[in-house]
Amino acid sequence: MFVPLVITTTFESREDAEKMAATLLEKRLVACAQITGPVSSSYWWQGKIVSTAEYLLVMKSDESRYDELEQRIGELHPYETPEIIATVITHISEGYRQWLENELQTGREEK
């Protein structure tokens, strides 16, 4: 069963976000990647509140790829503890769902 996901992570530089997006697209782990930013991030890190500018990478994939996607992001990400959040898409237009599923399936067929 096809379960579409939106996955997000953040980066200190746009270049790092672009490299991650390109790698995950080339491996067909995601069908789409969008980069926004800089965004202002404030969070607890090592006992203190930190505020930084970051770039947000938003990707579309499916649940069957999540484990490999999380592993690959963890291996390649420059942060010690990268944000990797996946949200199940509960509502999606039929045309976009078909496109997403077809692009991700194409990746499976090419392997």
Phi and psi in degrees as a GROMACS rama.xvg file:
@    title "Ramachandran Plot"
@    xaxis  label "Phi"
@    yaxis  label "Psi"
@TYPE xy
-80.1193  119.844  PHE-2
-121.956  102.47  VAL-3
-72.311  145.57  PRO-4
-128.868  152.467  LEU-5
-110.924  126.21  VAL-6
-118.006  135.247  ILE-7
-125.054  149.912  THR-8
-153.081  165.813  THR-9
-127.358  157.983  THR-10
-140.194  153.688  PHE-11
-73.5127  -31.1946  GLU-12
-126.795  150.316  SER-13
-62.9672  -37.781  ARG-14
-59.7456  -42.6514  GLU-15
-64.349  -39.9527  ASP-16
-64.3613  -41.8359  ALA-17
-64.8867  -40.2375  GLU-18
-63.6936  -43.8612  LYS-19
-63.7013  -45.9673  MET-20
-58.5167  -46.7135  ALA-21
-61.8877  -44.3867  ALA-22
-61.6771  -46.851  THR-23
-70.1751  -34.0156  LEU-24
-66.9495  -45.8428  LEU-25
-59.5776  -36.4916  GLU-26
-83.8551  -0.456631  LYS-27
58.9575  30.4482  ARG-28
-81.3225  -22.0761  LEU-29
-132.938  154.27  VAL-30
-100.671  -17.4747  ALA-31
-152.657  142.039  CYS-32
-140.416  133.464  ALA-33
-126.999  138.783  GLN-34
-117.798  128.713  ILE-35
-126.703  157.692  THR-36
132.372  178.316  GLY-37
-74.8801  148.727  PRO-38
-112.595  153.196  VAL-39
-89.8084  121.117  SER-40
-115.815  133.604  SER-41
-127.856  132.242  SER-42
-160.957  162.073  TYR-43
-79.6929  131.457  TRP-44
-147.167  120.925  TRP-45
51.9715  47.1575  GLN-46
84.47  4.25474  GLY-47
-142.609  159.714  LYS-48
-82.7552  129.798  ILE-49
-120.269  141.363  VAL-50
-123.114  127.999  SER-51
-142.501  164.543  THR-52
-94.1299  132.688  ALA-53
-135.929  164.758  GLU-54
-109.365  132.207  TYR-55
-97.1796  124.24  LEU-56
-105.391  118.868  LEU-57
-113.032  126.196  VAL-58
-127.24  151.086  MET-59
-114.542  131.162  LYS-60
-151.876  -153.646  SER-61
-142.358  163.472  ASP-62
-58.949  -33.4265  GLU-63
-66.4635  -18.6443  SER-64
-100  -5.13645  ARG-65
-58.8142  -47.328  TYR-66
-59.175  -45.4684  ASP-67
-67.4436  -38.3144  GLU-68
-63.006  -47.0021  LEU-69
-61.2886  -43.1329  GLU-70
-61.7528  -46.5933  GLN-71
-64.5366  -44.358  ARG-72
-59.8763  -46.6956  ILE-73
-59.0762  -38.78  GLY-74
-70.1123  -38.2312  GLU-75
-96.7747  -16.4166  LEU-76
-72.5457  137.742  HIS-77
-75.2334  -17.3536  PRO-78
-76.8037  147.039  TYR-79
-63.4613  -42.3669  GLU-80
-131.147  83.5006  THR-81
-72.8627  147.179  PRO-82
-70.2018  125.391  GLU-83
-136.516  104.079  ILE-84
-122.83  130.084  ILE-85
-118.597  134.728  ALA-86
-123.727  130.191  THR-87
-70.7028  133.579  VAL-88
-83.3207  115.298  ILE-89
-90.3457  -24.2171  THR-90
-134.726  131.371  HIS-91
-153.194  141.109  ILE-92
-65.0911  146.309  SER-93
-61.3195  -42.218  GLU-94
-62.2363  -42.7892  GLY-95
-68.6129  -39.6073  TYR-96
-60.5132  -43.8737  ARG-97
-63.6709  -43.2197  GLN-98
-61.3447  -47.8931  TRP-99
-58.5825  -49.6454  LEU-100
-62.3687  -42.7791  GLU-101
-63.844  -43.8035  ASN-102
-65.5101  -40.0953  GLU-103
-71.8118  -36.3776  LEU-104
-65.3604  -38.058  GLN-105
-56.7732  -39.0003  THR-106
-62.9541  -37.2603  GLY-107
-68.2855  -39.5787  ARG-108
-68.1583  -29.8951  GLU-109
-78.1496  -18.069  GLU-110
